[in-house]
Amino acid sequence: MSGSLPTGLTLSSAGVISGTPTTAGSSTFTVKVEDSSTPKNQATKQLSINVNEQTQPLTITTEGLPDGIVGTEYSATLSASGGIPPYTWSISSGFLPNGLTLNSSTGAISGTPIEQGTYSFTVQVQDADSNTAAKNLSITINPSDTTPPVRSNGSPTGKLPAGTTQITLSLTTDENATCRYSTTPGIPYASMTNTFSNTGDTSHSTIITGLSNGNTYNYYIKCIDTYNNANTDDYLISFSIASVTSPGEPTIIVSKIKPDCTGESGLCFTSLAAWE
């Protein structure tokens, strides 16, 4: 034999090539066979063996798919690993939500769902060597939400004690939302530049500093939910800080006659004074 077999393979006298190849690549060699006659008859032939890189098993790596909303564009992409690309995707059982389709080449699920519900199905991927893998998945389509958040429980309110320089501005919403505020009424949500420092769920708060005595403060608040429904009206949180007053002239506020007084008239008065 001329040439060489792939590393790890051997040729027996019985003509069996066996072993475990250790290196990828192509090996070309010439084999010779002869019989037991005298003189011997011989034959030769050039052959080759291709050893491919070892591939990992074909696997769908997508663990789950995001929810969608009726009437809102949806997009998600399935993924796989191993096998020999390119991949071909299909739905082997069940159905995608109405309005969505699967791209067999890219694995992209896209479209605009038209009906709410949870849809279960089995996706299958096939590689270039016809290996296949399958996985059960589901997509939940939620109803469309067109209502902005309802705001309530605004705080603080009323008159706060003199000397208050900092407060926590807070409120709650009936759904997860992001809230902003302005000191000017009528500003659209998108144009507001002050976002609550703690927001995103149903409780919202932020610290306001720099307050001073004798002033009234108005904060106009708008929120937006996860479906991009923003408030168009202001939610007002209003409060004031009390003023500090200096003492004035004393004023008699209580008088009482003492009948046992020994004065010339037999009567005396006692008075209590207070400062306004």
C-alpha angles and dihedrals in degrees: 000000000000125000118025141273120240112282109275097029128101136189119227125208087251089063096254117142109200144151138083116294113226102187130053118231145078123294122194121196142156120237125202128201128188134182131224098254124116112268093027121241113224138191133183134194136179115233138169137205124205117207112198127206112269110258129209118243114275109260136174105229099188107114099186144342128240124251120257136210127231109258094011122110113256130204133172132148128218118223136201139180137202127027121076117302145255098077129207119208130205143158106248097183139002126022140275117238113281109274097028127103136188121231104221093206102045103025091234117153110202146150139087115294114225103187133047124234143087116286121197123196144151120245122203130197126196125194131211091271092054094253112146139202130184138196137184114236138163140203124207117208113201125205118264116267117210099163120100120225120286110232125209147146095053115186146233108029137166126021118334123205120276111264094040107140102163136036139172111244108209146164141158134235131205092237139022108292145152115239133203133183141206136186089222120073124234099030112146115242093245091055096049111107101190115082122187109257091225110041142116100093130052099291120067131184142159136175119250117196138178097058120156139195122276097021134117119218127203123191120188113205134197128175137195126209130218090269091059094253106148129191114253095191127067123250106210125214108184131177140149138216117233120245124242111236125200121227116269132195115317115259127204107237103164130041128180133182117228108205093191093062113128096213123131092267094041092239133093134183128218121198136193118210130204136180121237 
